[in-house]
Amino acid sequence: MALATSKRFKTVHRYYGQLVLGPPGAGKTTYCTQMSELLKKIGRDVILVNLDPANDMMSYKPDIDIRNLIVLEEVMEQYNLGPNGALLYCMEYLEKNIDWLLNQINGENNTNFIFDLPGQVELYCHHQSLSNIFSQLKHSNMQLCVVHLVDSHHCSDAGKFISALMLSLSAMLKIGLPHINLLTKVDLLKKHMDKLQFGIDFYTEVLDLNYLLDCLDTDKFTNKYKKLNGAFVSIIEDYSLVTFQLVDMYTEKSLITVKSLIDKTNGYVFKADEGRHINSMLACAMGVGDPVDIESHL
């Protein structure tokens, strides 16, 4: 006689996260505020996470705040460190105490997490702690994508735009996650279109960058670095990974377009196992394209 057996299965929730990166002043905190409001408006569960220990002027109330674990000003005073050194210490401290963060990662199935991260570029281009933290988040049933913000004023200068391209490419290769690059403050960009040397499509699609080198040739200072700039351009074109999406954070239509790209990039549109196994490079490619119909994916 066969014995009846019962099995208890633990429900495993899957979460979706946006890692919001970018230099200081690019608009990360504003983006986190506006995107969270949009997601809540369409009925999603959203958890805002502040991982910037220097961020004491937030326009939102975080659900999880690193400043409850460690505060930048206190580290500076206790260890006699400057702002950058103290920030590195804070990230290393969070890495060593990652359980503090992981224990707070909970919510309903398909909850959207938005992580507001520090602006110091060395943290995600040279330092290892943030990458290690992201890896731990990936192992907690969270499908992640990077949302990298760049101030659109960089488009007004060829040298600055090449720097922005190198920063974006470096972050993509260092972090190794599906990645979306956003040009912010697009309202100002459109207002000063006459100051751009090329059309907006040139900057968003990252077209033939040799034209940028021609622009640099007219500058006496940058002309002496022609070979170096040429090498940078060659690297960017060889990888063919960097493109930009324009975003106006105060226009709902623009935010919906970005939301749709993110949903494809982190797999939210699939809401199934196959979304988790998408190759990172394929997910990068999927993040750039026609926006998904919002009504079909609520």
Order of alpha helices (4+ residues) and beta strands (2+ residues): beta-alpha-beta-beta-alpha-alpha-alpha-beta-alpha-alpha-beta-alpha-beta-alpha-alpha-alpha-alpha-alpha-beta-alpha-alpha-alpha
